[in-house]
Amino acid sequence: MSGLKQELGLAQGVGLLSTSLLGTGVFAVPALAAQLAQGDSLWAWPLLIALVFPIAIAFAALGRHFPSAGGAAHFVGMAFGPRMAKVTAWLFLSVIPVGLPAALQIAAGFWQATLGWSANGLLLVQIATLMAIWLLGTRSAGSSANIQTLIAILVVALVAAIWWKGGIRPAHIPWPALDEISPPKLFHALAVMFWCFVGLEAFAHLATEFRQPERDFPRALLLGLLVAGLVYWGCTVAVLHFHAYGEHQAAAASLPAIVVQLFGQHALWIACVIGYLACFASVNIYTQSFARLVWSQAQSKPGSALAQLSAGQAPVNALSAVVGSCLLFTLLIYALDLPLDTLLVYANGIFVLIYLLCMLAGCRILLGRSRWMAAVGTLLCLLLLVIIGWKSLYALAMLVLIWLVLPRGKA
């Protein structure tokens, strides 16, 4: 189906996924996890990676065998029919009201740390970020990949510099004894931390834009997951080592505060710029993925403006619709003053539900070892919904609402 450019290589894919996973979470979530679970968060990251890895393998297999700009909706449609594909697509798009504004809030927070801007100034930063993403999205995915690979290198370099200057050594890391771990605190932290590993489903929308999707897409997905997991764990070690967490400071300010402590006040702007760029990268890949999903769904109506590509083979009309919707909800959330952690957990519920639908699809259309990984992923997604708790009802309610509202004759 795709008229999109096939220009992504393995390194670009790793850069895209790792920045998608690191993005908005790398500066904020380690501090949130430390605040919720203290030292137990050191075990929470390996546990979360273990939970996500079978899901990632199943996604890699789906993207390898069935590459499509439709991503999760395409996989679910192959397994359960076109109506369920439409439901999944709209469920994914229902992240826009909570997920993208939350990411923009985190991105804008770095400007507050640097310049001390007011809420109105931060809103302008969020709007300007959306406009920059729109401009970048008018070009092909290769442009985003090159920029985001550079951002990934900057994030890794920053964390490595903190460990080096702070004298952090693996032998000195205070791992809590397993019998001292508090399950309620651990589960509460995991419910927030899962935000860091949403991005696999967005990455799936770019599978058709790899030069060799059968070889490079699964490798990029798994390598990007491991890189992101190691960086998150390294950030949490630093946050705990310097006690840079708590209600006395914004979560996104934790790593910048460590940088100032180690390198001086003049280094604050470097940390904040890298933090903002990481957030920009994450919001960018999600916005581009949403645009590709809208474009792929519009193919059933070739005359639709959303089904058209620009001269540069980019879905600009679909991108404009996504950016416009995000702008609307960003303004609404600003007016309602909704808290960040609430937005994150509600968005996580939708992502886990989409993962669950994809794992169920994998159980049906994959073969061999990949099918077993999809089955394990199904059980893990159910466990994650339980961990999220009653806030997962938002995602379930959206699923039921979309199913009821979607016209049956147009599925």
ZINORUR-V874009 format. One record per backbone hydrogen bond with DSSP energy under -0.5 kcal/mol. CO is the residue of the C=O (numbers start at 1). NH is the residue of the N-H. E is the energy in kcal/mol with one decimal. If there is no record, write none. Layout:
# ZINORUR-V874009
co=(CO/CO)
nh=(NH/NH)
e=(E/E)
This chain:
# ZINORUR-V874009
co=(5/8/9/10/11/12/13/14/15/16/17/18/19/22/22/25/25/27/28/29/30/31/32/33/34/37/38/39/40/40/41/42/43/44/45/46/47/48/49/50/51/52/53/54/55/56/57/58/59/60/61/62/68/70/71/71/72/73/74/75/76/77/81/82/83/84/85/86/87/88/89/90/92/93/95/95/95/96/98/99/100/101/102/103/104/105/106/107/107/108/108/109/110/111/111/112/118/119/120/121/122/123/124/125/126/127/128/129/130/131/132/133/134/135/136/140/140/141/142/143/144/145/146/147/148/149/150/151/152/153/154/155/156/157/158/159/160/161/162/163/163/164/169/170/173/177/178/181/182/183/184/185/186/187/188/189/189/190/192/193/194/195/197/199/200/201/202/203/204/204/206/207/209/209/210/212/212/212/213/213/215/216/217/218/219/220/221/222/223/224/225/226/227/228/229/230/231/232/233/234/235/236/237/238/239/240/243/246/250/251/253/254/255/256/257/258/259/260/264/265/267/268/269/270/271/272/273/274/275/276/277/278/279/280/281/282/283/284/285/286/287/288/289/290/291/292/293/294/296/297/298/301/304/305/310/313/314/314/315/316/317/318/319/320/321/322/323/324/325/326/327/328/329/330/331/332/333/333/339/340/341/342/343/344/345/346/347/348/349/350/351/352/353/354/355/356/357/358/359/360/361/361/362/367/367/368/368/369/370/371/372/373/374/375/376/377/378/379/380/381/382/383/384/385/388/389/390/391/392/393/394/395/396/397/398/399/400/401/402/407/408)
nh=(7/211/13/14/15/16/17/18/19/20/21/22/23/25/26/29/30/255/32/33/34/35/36/37/38/40/41/42/43/44/45/46/47/48/49/50/51/52/53/54/55/56/57/58/59/60/61/62/63/64/65/66/71/73/74/75/76/77/78/79/80/81/85/86/87/88/89/90/91/92/93/94/95/96/98/99/100/101/102/103/104/105/106/107/108/109/110/110/111/111/112/113/114/115/116/116/122/123/124/125/126/127/128/129/130/131/132/133/134/135/136/137/138/138/139/143/144/145/146/147/148/149/150/151/152/153/154/155/156/157/158/159/160/161/162/163/164/165/166/167/168/167/172/173/175/180/181/183/186/187/188/189/190/191/192/192/193/194/195/196/197/198/200/203/204/205/205/206/68/207/209/210/7/8/213/215/216/217/217/218/219/220/221/222/223/224/225/226/227/228/229/230/231/232/233/234/235/236/237/238/239/240/241/242/244/243/245/249/253/254/257/258/259/260/261/262/263/264/267/268/271/272/273/274/275/276/277/278/279/280/281/282/283/284/285/286/287/288/289/290/291/292/293/294/295/296/297/298/299/300/301/304/307/308/313/5/310/316/319/320/321/322/323/324/325/326/327/328/329/330/331/332/333/334/335/336/337/338/343/344/345/346/347/348/349/350/351/352/353/354/355/356/357/358/359/360/361/362/363/364/364/365/366/370/371/371/372/373/374/375/376/377/378/379/380/381/382/383/384/385/386/387/388/389/391/392/393/394/396/397/398/399/400/401/402/403/404/405/406/410/411)
e=(-0.9/-2.6/-2.2/-2.5/-2.3/-2.6/-2.6/-2.7/-1.9/-1.7/-2.6/-2.7/-2.1/-1.4/-2.6/-2.1/-0.7/-0.5/-1.9/-3.3/-2.2/-2.2/-1.9/-2.9/-2.2/-2.0/-1.8/-1.9/-1.1/-1.4/-1.5/-0.7/-2.0/-2.7/-2.7/-2.2/-2.0/-2.4/-2.2/-0.7/-0.5/-2.5/-2.5/-2.1/-2.4/-2.7/-2.1/-2.4/-2.9/-2.0/-2.4/-2.5/-1.5/-1.2/-0.5/-1.9/-2.6/-2.3/-2.1/-1.4/-3.1/-2.0/-1.5/-2.1/-2.2/-2.5/-2.4/-2.4/-2.3/-2.5/-2.2/-1.3/-1.6/-1.6/-1.2/-3.4/-0.6/-0.7/-1.4/-2.1/-2.4/-2.1/-1.9/-2.2/-2.6/-1.4/-0.6/-1.2/-0.5/-0.9/-1.3/-2.0/-1.6/-3.2/-0.5/-2.0/-2.1/-2.0/-1.7/-1.6/-2.1/-2.2/-2.6/-2.4/-2.0/-2.0/-2.2/-2.3/-2.2/-2.2/-2.4/-2.4/-0.8/-0.7/-1.6/-1.0/-0.9/-2.5/-2.2/-1.7/-2.7/-2.1/-1.5/-1.9/-2.2/-1.8/-1.9/-2.2/-2.3/-2.3/-2.1/-2.2/-2.4/-2.2/-1.9/-2.1/-2.4/-2.8/-2.2/-0.5/-1.9/-0.9/-1.9/-1.3/-1.8/-1.9/-1.1/-0.8/-2.6/-2.9/-2.2/-2.3/-2.4/-2.0/-1.0/-0.5/-3.0/-1.9/-1.5/-2.3/-1.9/-1.2/-0.6/-2.7/-1.4/-0.5/-1.2/-1.9/-0.5/-1.3/-1.8/-1.4/-1.6/-2.7/-0.6/-0.9/-2.9/-0.5/-1.0/-0.6/-0.9/-2.8/-2.1/-2.2/-2.6/-2.3/-1.8/-2.0/-2.5/-2.2/-2.4/-2.3/-2.0/-2.5/-2.2/-2.4/-2.4/-2.2/-2.3/-1.8/-2.6/-2.5/-2.5/-2.1/-2.2/-0.7/-1.1/-1.4/-1.5/-1.7/-2.0/-1.8/-2.5/-2.2/-2.1/-2.2/-3.3/-1.9/-1.7/-1.7/-1.7/-2.5/-2.4/-2.3/-2.6/-2.7/-2.6/-2.4/-2.1/-2.9/-2.4/-1.8/-2.7/-2.5/-2.2/-1.9/-2.6/-2.8/-2.0/-2.8/-2.2/-2.1/-2.3/-2.6/-2.6/-2.7/-2.5/-1.7/-1.0/-1.0/-2.1/-2.8/-1.2/-1.4/-2.0/-0.5/-2.8/-2.2/-2.3/-2.5/-1.8/-2.1/-2.9/-2.4/-2.0/-2.5/-2.3/-1.9/-2.2/-2.3/-2.0/-1.8/-2.7/-2.0/-2.0/-2.1/-1.6/-1.2/-1.5/-2.3/-2.1/-2.2/-2.2/-2.5/-1.9/-1.2/-2.2/-2.8/-1.9/-2.3/-2.7/-2.6/-2.2/-2.2/-2.6/-2.4/-2.1/-2.6/-2.1/-0.9/-0.7/-2.4/-2.2/-1.0/-0.6/-0.6/-1.4/-2.2/-2.1/-2.1/-2.5/-2.8/-1.9/-1.7/-2.2/-2.4/-1.9/-2.0/-2.4/-2.1/-1.7/-2.3/-2.4/-1.5/-0.8/-2.2/-1.9/-1.1/-2.0/-2.9/-2.2/-2.2/-2.3/-2.7/-2.6/-2.2/-2.2/-2.5/-2.5/-0.9/-1.2)
